[in-house]
Amino acid sequence: MRAVLYDGQLQLTELPVPSPKAGQALLKIRRAGICNTDLELIKGMYGFQGVLGHEFVAEVVDGPQELLGRRVVGEINVACDQCDFCYRGIPSQCRHRSTVGIHEHPGAFAEYLALKTANLHTVPDDISDDQAVFVEPLAAALEVLASAHISPHDRVVILGVGKLGMLVAQVIRLTGADVVAVVRHEKQARLLEGWGIPTAAFEDLESERAQVVVDSTGQASGFADALQLVESRGTIILNSTYHGLPQIDMTQVAVREIKVIGSRCGCFPAALRVLKAGLVDVESLIDDRYPFTQALKAIDKAAEKGVLKVLLDFDEA
């Protein structure tokens, strides 16, 4: 099978089709999305080597009878089912987890992927492949609401309205909170304003006036910007990963009693419900698509400034 492999350099190569183990299904990838995390892994984050990709929709071609032929999406944290976090029902923090396309587990930038059936969720017929690709990042956006209480009375600033931040902004808008998104590109501003979400330049916002600031920048400087905008006793939600270490004024965090919350993977069934109900617009975030045979060109495109979601289409490969 063809796969995008990173082993110090990025290449589209041939690998054996995986043989599913007990408790796994074999998936034929239909569509995959390129995420900022993929781009950071190529830059050296986590010392990654392997097959990239963790946002996907696929068809089950080998596995339990009830799943054969069904379209599915897959949670990326592959848990051991034996550690204390697993027993407490927190597989996303499993002490021995692997992570699809990120840590010690092959990813979805390949024609086939073997994945635990416990990680799979069937996709309703009225959700398209294009929409289904967004289930993983939409679940991560919804996790912001699970991580911290956001009131309709709160002023919330979203930093970094790229691939993930655009979803976060739409999700938080559903709470009725006073949301403003910090933008650098005209296209993002047009989309956000079309959804009824005000936008602003960072320098135009007052310091220490937001009850909640969400950092979806994917940049090491994001935390410092969030700290400048959040009010005393406010909350900063870190919603992105990045290669590099931020410079943090921890004295401010302590003296101003700022809450700092990490937010990562979220609930797939909730994301599927949100898509089915049409509460979030994901298709407008698609900037381009490429056949899988042009995956390397697609990754270059996704890395361009201001580009939102780029899809890999396996049907056209």
HELIX and SHEET records of a PDB file:
HELIX    1   1 ASN A   36  LYS A   43  1                                   8    
HELIX    2   2 MET A   45  GLY A   47  5                                   3    
HELIX    3   3 GLN A   65  LEU A   67  5                                   3    
HELIX    4   4 ASP A   84  TYR A   87  1                                   4    
HELIX    5   5 PRO A   91  GLN A   93  5                                   3    
HELIX    6   6 THR A  117  ASN A  119  5                                   3    
HELIX    7   7 ASP A  129  ALA A  132  1                                   4    
HELIX    8   8 VAL A  135  SER A  147  1                                  13    
HELIX    9   9 GLY A  165  ARG A  173  1                                   9    
HELIX   10  10 GLU A  186  GLY A  194  1                                   9    
HELIX   11  11 PHE A  202  ASP A  204  5                                   3    
HELIX   12  12 GLY A  222  LEU A  229  1                                   8    
HELIX   13  13 MET A  250  VAL A  255  1                                   6    
HELIX   14  14 PHE A  268  ALA A  277  1                                  10    
HELIX   15  15 GLU A  283  LEU A  285  5                                   3    
HELIX   16  16 PHE A  292  GLN A  294  5                                   3    
HELIX   17  17 ALA A  295  ALA A  302  1                                   8    
SHEET    1   A 3 LEU A  10  GLU A  14  0                                        
SHEET    2   A 3 ARG A   2  TYR A   6 -1                                        
SHEET    3   A 3 GLY A  50  VAL A  51 -1                                        
SHEET    1   B 5 TYR A 112  LYS A 116  0                                        
SHEET    2   B 5 GLN A  24  ILE A  34 -1                                        
SHEET    3   B 5 GLU A  55  ASP A  62 -1                                        
SHEET    4   B 5 ARG A  71  GLY A  74 -1                                        
SHEET    5   B 5 LEU A 120  THR A 122 -1                                        
SHEET    1   C 4 TYR A 112  LYS A 116  0                                        
SHEET    2   C 4 GLN A  24  ILE A  34 -1                                        
SHEET    3   C 4 LYS A 309  ASP A 313 -1                                        
SHEET    4   C 4 ILE A 286  PRO A 291  1                                        
SHEET    1   D 2 ASN A  77  VAL A  78  0                                        
SHEET    2   D 2 SER A  98  THR A  99 -1                                        
SHEET    1   E 6 THR A 199  ALA A 200  0                                        
SHEET    2   E 6 ASP A 178  VAL A 182  1                                        
SHEET    3   E 6 ARG A 155  LEU A 159  1                                        
SHEET    4   E 6 ALA A 210  ASP A 215  1                                        
SHEET    5   E 6 VAL A 230  LEU A 238  1                                        
SHEET    6   E 6 LYS A 259  GLY A 262  1                                        
END                                                                             
